[in-house]
Amino acid sequence: MKKFFLVLVIAILLSPIGTAHAASQSFVVMDGKSGRILQGLHEKELLPIASLTKIWTAFVVVNEIDLTKKVVISKESAMQEGSSIYLKAGSTYTIEELVYGLLLRSGNDAAHALALAVGGTEEGFVVLMNQYAREYGLLNTTFTNPSGLPNEAHLSTSEDTAKMLYFAMKHPSLRKIISTKRYANGNMVFLNKHRLLHENNYAVSGKTGFTKAAGRTLATFFEKDNESVIVVTLNYSNDWNVHRMLAKETFENYHNEIVIPKGEFFTGDLPLFEIKKDVTLLVSNNDRFSNRIVWNQSKNTGTWIVSDKRNWHFLYPLRTN
């Protein structure tokens, strides 16, 4: 096995792609594997996100309740305004069926029914949504309802919304649902509203949204040649084309780069430790990274920290052999 003497500060020079010239209030491009922001415009600006909210609604649901559980639809759920999968009061569905209707057809009735099933009340579920948001680092997001219906306080950012899709795709059951192009189960047949899933070979999953307050909102997860990219746009009128362009540009100008090589390492007074697998990030040809190790002597454990120029940090846990 190779052994290395670790230099604590390493600079990797690569060349960045230019910021996309797209007419929009906010967009972000994220590495789908690491969560690192690759480029963006006003990505921290607070904006309404419309039905992209439902990505987080689904994430909370799949983490809180068994997908096979059956629920009876209330009259209040069946009467929800906006987009609908036409649930009838008194009918019975599994949680999984409702999550499919939530994500593929953006059903506000499904969102409300799921909120009641998990939180007892819509208000109780919204508390959970915001708790999960804080726990997962969505620090610029506030939810007031599970559907994304207009409310002055219901705001997020393109960066936080990209994180929602990032975490959703890490959950196996949710990844399967949100990536489904067509769902059929008995009388329920849902065709995914996300156009790119049907016409773009690299679009794997995503969510659409629209309200007059938010404009068009769109989130897409792309995969190509072992590279993953998340694109989120808020208030883009030509969002389909923008997503195609940003994904194409990113795949052409970024590549996977080893930032922590596998092997055994020692440095200074630190004990020998082993990296069993290369750690890679999606990088351009002029990205700059610094590497350092923080070691806890009492626990004999440490963290290898890779940082970029945006002050983003990738943390890799270390243990001695």
Buried (B, 14 or more C-beta within 10 A) or exposed (E): EEEEEBEEEEEBEBEBBEEBEBEBBBBBBBBBBBBBBBBBBBBBBBBBBBBBBBBBBBBBBBBBBEBEEEBEBBEEBBEBEBBBBEBEEEEEBBBBBBBBBBBBBBBBBBBBBBBBBBBEEBEEBBEBBBEBBEEBEBEBBBBBBBBBBBEEEBBBBBBBBBBBBBBBBEBEEBBEBBBBEEBEEEEBEBBBBBBBBEEBEBBBBBBBBBBEBBBBBBBBBBBBEEBBBBBBBBBBEEBBEBBBBBBBBBBEBBBBBEBBEBBBBEBEEBBEBBBEEEBBBBBBEEBEBBBBBEBEEEEEBBBBBBBBEEEBEBEBEBEEE
